[in-house]
């Protein structure tokens, strides 16, 4: 009987039902799309850092571990001193730049091809070749697909025209690669570099080598690349966790308020109906359970639509911006559904208690 009453109530007020379902859908999509976008970018960045193949990243004093935020520079000659240390196989200087033209944000590496290949193991080429002139750039396959460019095409980076000389497999730290001398000229940092990638003879000696570098260059941070990649592919970034928690909190608040308003309005509209049920012997627990089940039913439908909608939005985003990664995991899908149902329960607590507390006689006389 209770199920029939719930279904009849939802059908009798289609506009309110649709708005409530859409609100819960929005709550779930807000959680999954925003979290999927942030974690997808973070994890993909971590995989690219890991793909560099270096054991240690050596940076200037007071520099950020996040390459895109590193504006500091240090003499290229330091790399020669690092290369002389026993146990170091190769050292590659890299000048980092951030290209924000064209509505996207890409990290650009200024590299020395010979030393960069020695550290990374070399590029996997799709077509073309390494740059041989200052105005040439190598791009990865994701960038080429996103910008619909091919070998020989011209691209604009940092208000400067470059010709694409080659396309490589993604996963070597950046999506764009130019000569380190060109990058130094563009930043006004001649004979200076943003960082060094260091590869060891035996990666098992990474911790010992970092300790030795810290002793030799006490103000220059040396960081374990595997630990950095692990940090980027985990949930251990405080600022990111705070951002995600804020998004989830706002989304749940939206769900609670909408369900509360919907159920409260329902109680007002169904005062006589509730009075009739109470006069026929329906207990307060029956009334509370009926309101709870109605709100949960709405939330489950909204959550299901929200999950499907989130995957559709993720596909749309990646179709429009191929370099972006939207990672929607099963764990977050489950959490989003739980949050949606929880918001329905929280939002219907007061309306259900208010409905159960109504006097049957007064409810029957309600106009």
Secondary structure by P-SEA (a helix, b strand, c coil): caaaaaaaaaaacaaaaaaaaaaaaaaaaaaaaaaaaaaaaaaaaaaaaaaccccbbbbcccccccccccccccccaaaaaaaacccccbbbbbbbbbbccccbbbbbbbcaaaaaaaaccccccccccccccccbbbbcaaaaaaacccccbbbbcccbbbbbcccccccccccccccaaaaaaaacccccccbbbbbcccccaaaaaaaaaaaacccbbbbcaaaaaaaaaccccaaaaaaaaaaaaaaaaaaaaaaaaaaaaaaaaaaaaaaaaaaacccaaaaaaaaaaaaaaaaaaaaaaaaaaaaaaaaaaaaacccbbbbbcaaaaaaaaaaaaaaaaaaaaaaaaaaaaccaaaaaacc
